[in-house]
Amino acid sequence: MANATNLGAFVQATILNTRTGQLYVYDPLVITLGTTPAVAPAVPVLPAHYIATIDFGFNGTDLTQVGATLDTLGAASCVNGTQDSVFGQVSFCNGIAFFNVAHRMEAEGRLVVPSEGRSDKMIPTGGAIGTGTQCPTTHNFDMVDQDPSDNVTTEYLLNPATGQTAQDTTSNQSNIPGSTLLLNGSDNTLLDLFMDPVLGCTPFQAPDLANDGQPTSSQALDELLAEKGGNRPRLAALIPENDEMVLNAQGQLDTAKTNLYRLEVGQTPIGFANNRSSSPAMYCQDMINIQTPFLAANQGLLATGQAPVTGVGDNLFTFLANRLSMSFTNLGCQNFGLTNPVMVSLDGAGAAVAATFNTTPQQASSSYASALPAAGQRHGRYHHTLMNPSGM
């Protein structure tokens, strides 16, 4: 974990009280083998009746859960992917059961998920200035990359002097002076910690069982918010089949693996209705036609925000622009007859410092089979751990 930029692993539990509908978040601590925590982790007090999902994120390429015994993972409904092909950066425990219960309780009125809210700062694309618009969720094409709904919002503290980690709590920030904040590079962290504050939006939060009940976000909470009726965008960005995390071991489309990933984060399996927005070709088309004008219209506002990864862009706007350009390439969108709508200017270190856009709507025209990467090819990643002084 001391080398969290390349090897940082993060764990997050979202807990639902099945009697009251109350949600909680708990981030188990990850430490490097052979070390001890900088501060002993807080032990959560769980409700008498609950169901939980545990999500895993990684800042490297592939992370695989290993059970303490041969039946540990199976008994806990943990999945790394399909039998011969891991998802890569992410894995899950009990996600399908959690979201099945959560969705049923929502339908029964026993779990209340809020509205995503509206922003009076954003310029609605094609609309009037200052009238406000819906805040984005992790299913909005105006903020996704090539692999949406990936990784967690967990934060850890690193003691640079010892290489030890601790949970990010108010008391631990005081107990470890000079600590560094470690984050998991993810769409969720990008939206909750970087985009929402700039746009004047608030993520869905629940009490943190490690931090005296202080409100915090989670990957599962983001998904519940995005899936709530009324919050769903007309064109929803679901995991596309050409996302590298759901390709099979030979680099080909894998319906079963895609559906498994989707179900673990509460999304709808592949079907005719959602293929209109999230088939490989349509995902590329919608990402271009929705995100490009959003970034162009809100350039001034987004430029006031901090870049999650300064090696990708020098502010939030240039980061998002460069990220969109990279996602176009990583998904092979050019093989659908589409053109990269972003032109970025890079500094000597390769970070974007300016960007221009072609906002002309485009239409995908060719079969998605030609857009697949060659067997064994891995897309270049640009998710990196953020390392900033605690209390940022």
N, C-alpha and C positions, 0 to 999 in steps of 0.2 A: 504493500500500500504506500510505502514511501516513494515508489516510482509510479504514482497514481496516473500520470499522464498516459502511460502505455499499458499499465497492468492493474489499474484501479478497478475493484469490484464493489458493487453496491447492492444492498438488499432492502426491500421495503414491504411491509405488511399493511394491508388495509383490512380493518376488522368491522364487521357489521353485527350489532346486537339484534338478534332475530326476534326479540320480544318488543323492543322499543323503537327500532329503526335508527338508533344512534350509530354513527360511524366514528371510527377512530383510526389513527395512523401510528405505527411503531416501526422505527428503522433499526433493525438488528445491526450490531457493529461487526465490521469485517476487519481482521488484523492479519498481518503477515505471519506465516507459519514460523514458530519459534520465538515470537515476541509476546508481550503482554499488553493489554490496553493501557493507554495513557491515563484513563480513568475507568474504573469498573462500570460496565453498562448498567443503566437503570433497568430494573425488572418490571415489565408491564403487569398491571392488574387488569385481567380480562373479565368481561361480563360473564355471568353464569351460562348464558345461552348466546352463542355467537358462531359465525362462520367467517373465515379469513381467506384472502388470497395473498400469496407471497410472490413478489416479482423481483427478478434479478437483472442487473445491468452491468455492463463491462465497458471500459474505455479502450480495450484492445480489440482483437478480431473475434476470437472464439473463447467462450467460457462454458465449461461443462460441469454441472452439479455431480457430485459423487456421494452416494449414500454411505452412512456408517455401517450398514449391513446390506445384504443383497436385496432385501425387500423394503428398505427405508423409503426410497423414492416412489416406488409403486404404491405403497401404503398411504403416502401423503399426496398422491395424485400429482407428482412432480414430473415435468416433461422438459427435456432439452431440445426437442425437435422430433423428427421421425426416427425410425430405428437406425437408418444408415446416414442420417444427415441432420446435424444440429442446426438450430436457428442462428447461432453465432454469438452475438453480443448479449442476447437475452435468453431467459428461460423462466418457467413459471411453476408454481405449486397451487393447485386447487382453484385455478381461475375460472374454469367452466362452471363448477358447482357454485362458486361465489356469485358470479353474474347471473346465473339462473335464479338463485334466491333473491338477489337484489332486484332484478327486473320484475319478478313476481310480486315482491313487496311494494314496489313502485305502483304496479297496476292495481294493487289492493288499497293503495293510499297509506300504507304503513311505513314507507320510506319516502321522504320528501327531498327531491333534488332541485336546487334553485334554478332560476333563469340565468343564462350566461350574462345578462345585463347589456347595457348599451354604452357606447362611448360618444362623448360630445367633442372629442378631439380628432377622430378619424375623418377623413374625407371619403364619403361613400363613392365608390367608383361609378362615374356617370351620374352621380346625384348632386344635390345641393350641398354647399359647404355649410357646416355648422349645425346641421339637422340631427346629427348623431347617427350611429349605426350599430348593429349587433356586434358585441365583442366576439372575437374568434375563439373557437375551440380547437381541439386536436384533430377534428374531422374537417376543418375548413381548408380549402385549397389555397387560401391566401397566406398560409403560414407553413404548410407541410414541406417535407423534402422527399427523397426517394423511398425512405422507410418510415412512414408515420407510426405514431403510437409505440415508439421504441424507447426502452430504458426508463429509468426512474428519477424521481425528484429528491432522492436521499442526499443528505449533506453530512459529511464527517469533518472532524477537526484533525489536523496533522501537527504533531510537535516536531518541527524541523530539526531540533537538536537531538532527538532520540529516534525519530522515524516511527514513533508510536501514534496510533489513532484513537479517537474517542468519538462518542456521539456528539452531534452539534446541539448542545443545550446552553441555556443562559448561564448556568453555573459552571459548565465546563469551559466556556469562553473566558470566564474569570480565572479558573483554575489553571489554564494553560496559556499564560501570556505569550504573545508573539505567535500564536497558532495560525496555521494556514487552513483555509476552507477548501475542501475537496468536493467537487460536484461531478455527477455523471452526465456526460454530453448527451442530450436527448431533446426531442421535440417538446417534451413536457417541461423540462427545466427552461428551455428557451421561452416558451409561452408564459409560464407562471412567474419566473423571476426576472425576465428581461423585456418581453413584449407588453405584458399586461400593465406594468407600472407606467410605461411610456404612453400607452393607449388610454389610460384611465380606467382600466378594467380590473376585476378581482377574481382570482381563481376560486374554485370550489375547495373549501378547507374543512378540516375536522380536527378535534383535539389530538395533540401529540402525546402519547402515553409515556414517552421518555423525557418530556420537557414540561412537566406540570400542567398539561392540558392546553398549552399554547396552540393556536390554530396553525395548521400546516397543510400543504397540498400532497397529493400522491398521484402516481400514474393511474391507479384504479379510479380515484375521484375524478380525474380529468376525463376518463372514458365515460363514467356515469353522466357527467355534465354534457358531454358531446352527444350522447345517445338519447338524452331526454327529449320526449316529444315537445316540439316548439323550439328547441335549441338546434335541432338537426338542420344543417344547411341543405338547400335543395339538391345540390350535388355534393355528396359526402365522400371524403377521401378515406377509403378503407385500404387495408394492406393490399397492394397490387401483386399479381402473380409474378411479375418480373422484378420485385424487390429481392435482392440477393439473399436476404435472410430466409426466404421461403422457396428458393430454387432447390432442386434435389442435388445429390452429390455429383451428378454429371453436368450441373449447370443448366438443367432444363426445367420448364414449368412443372409444378407439382401441386395439383389441386388439393390433395389430402393434407399436405403440409401447410398450404396457405390457409385452409379452413381451420386446421388445428390452432394456428397462431391467432386467427381472428376470434375463434371461440374463447381462447384463453384471456383475451382482453375485452370480451363481451360484444364483439362485432358479429354481424350477420354473415353466414357462409356465402360463398360465391353463388350468384343467381342472376337471372335476367334483369331484375330491377336495378341491382347495384352495379351490374356490369356497364350500365349506361354512364357511370362516372368512374368506376374503379377497375375496369378491365385494363390490361397493359396499355393499349393504345389510348383509351379514353382518359386514363389517369394522366398520361403525358399531356394530352390535349387540354384537359381541365386545369392542370397545374399551370400551364403556360397562359391560357386565356383568362384565368382568374387571378393568379398571383402577380403576373407582370403588371397589369394596370393598377393593382392595389399598391405595389411598391412604388410605382411611378407617381401615383397621386399623393402618397403619404411620405415622400422622400424627406421633406423638411422635418416632419415630426419624428420619423424613425432615426434620422441622423443625430438627434439629441440623445439617443440611448447608447448605452455601453455595448460593445461587441462581446458576445459570450466567449469567443476565441479570437484574440487579436491577430493571430496568424492567418485568419481567413478574411477579416475586414477590420478597418480602423474605427468603425462605429457600427451601431446596430443595422443601419441601412445598408452599408457596403457589405456587411456580413451576410445579410439576407439575400442581397443581389448575387454575391459570389456563390452562395449556397444553392440558389436556384439554378445558376449556370452549371454547377457541378452535378446537381440532380438530373438535369437534362441529359448530360453525358452518361452518368451512371446507370440510368434506366434505358439507355439506347434509344432515346426519343427521336433521334434523327432517322432511325430506320422505319419510322411510321410516316415519313414524308414531312416531318416537322423541322423547323429551323430554330436554333437557339435564339431566344429573344433578348438575351442579355449580352452586353459588351462591357467588360470590366477593365479598369486600368489598375495595374499592380505596382506595388513598390518593389524595392530591391529584394525584400524578404519574401515576396510572393503574396502579400496581403492586399486585398482590394482597397483602393483609396477613392475610387469614383466608379460610376456605372451609368450606362444609358440603356434604353429599352426600345424595342419595337413592339408596340402594343396592338398591332393589327391582329385580329382574331385569326387563328389557324385551325385547320381541320385535318385530323389524322386520316391517312389514306391507305396504308399498306398493312399487310398481315403482321401480327406481333411475333410470329415465329422467327423472323429475321432479326429481331431486336435482342435475342438472347445472347449473353456473353458466351465465349467459347468455354468448353468444359474445363473446370478448374480455375477459371479466371475469377479474380475477386476485384470488386470495384474499389477504387481509392476511397478511403474514409476521411472525413474531416471532423469527426467527433473527438474532442479532446477534453480531458478534465480541466476545469477552471481552478486555478490556484491563486486565491486572493486573500488578503488579511481578513481574519474573522471579524464579523460585525460590519461587513461591506453593505 
